[in-house]
Amino acid sequence: MKNKLLVCTILSSISSLAQAKQDVCVFDLLGKAGESYKMMEEWALAAKDWNKDIQLIAYQNEELADKDFKNGKCDAVYMTTMRARQFNKFAGSIDALGGVPNNAIALKAITFVLDKRNAKRLKTTVDGEEYEIGGIGQIGPAYIFVNDRSINNIEKARGKKFAVLSYDKAQIAMVERVGAIPVPSDISNFVKKFNNGEVPVVGAPAYAFKPLEMEKGLGSKGALINFPVLNVTMDLVLRSQKFPASFGAQSRTWFVKQLPRQFNMVKRLESSIPAKYRLNLSKADVEKYQMLLREGRIDLTKQGVYDPIMMSVLKRARCTVDRTNFECSLGGE
């Protein structure tokens, strides 16, 4: 009788764990109205098939979402890869500066990273806590916005203030590398500094253009330099002990299936930016900036900011899409 009671208790506990509601912090600049949050609502619905009842908590302040996750208020968090790098350097390096210059390469890179062959790399232990990357979402290429189109090359950016995300060492290092002045900011206020004239230069994806009213900062003289400096993605970071062992793989498979529509979203948002703002670079300038970003990535990898395996993955993706790229015959990544 006692044995039967013990078995029932154990089975009941396992069932309760499987069905326990998990809180997931979701960062989106637009809160519940944003595309990222809406996609996560669909993910939460899909998770019911994986024996998880998910409760989403919307955040428009990414720093607070990160803090609440660390403090245990959330069992998982969906936030920018730049900030999620602290939990997994491999996945967190997919947004390396200049590493993903177009959507075709982004699709290859994200699909590869989420493939089952990388399952072990997507699990980490940080400060005694186990984490797993449960998905990567596409936000899109980030471009340089200037409030005066005369700032049309690196030389003219020297000495100019440039809003950077204070927690991303890579951004700060690259801005300093070109002689500009990094102005530490957060994702909740970096565009605001551009719009009110505090900084003349900022990097942002099309996702931010209309919602954050970037036309205010551009004014009549501003421009979008039509050269992607990085590809912005989102990472779903799971606290492993709160989810079944198979959950991460099921979640990643779901995320891969969403990529086509996410890339369609990026195309739609980019096409909504008025053509009058776009400033194209010469082929010579494009190659010069690609070389500059490459040198920066190599230095940042040596410093431990970026993951060397991911740098190899990204180079392979770039050279698969464009075999004529100057870097394909070079070593170092």
Secondary structure, 3 states (H helix, E strand, C coil): CHHHHHHHHHHHHHHHHHHCEEEEEEECCCHHHCHHHHHHHHHHHHHHHHCCEEEEEEECCHHHHHHHHHCCCCCEEEEEHHHHCCCCHHHHCCCCCCCCCCHHHHHHHHHHHCCHHHCCCCEEEECCEEEEEEEEEEEEEEEEEECCCCCCCHHHHCCCEEEEECCCHHHHHHHHHCCCEEEEECCCCHHHHHHCCCCCEEEEEHHHCCCCCCHHHHCCCCEEEEEEEEEEEEEEEEEHHHCCCCHHHHHHHHHHHHHHHHHHHHHHHHHCCCHHHEECCCHHHHHHHHHHHHHHHHHHHHCCCCCHHHHHHHHHHHHHHCCCCHHHHCCCC
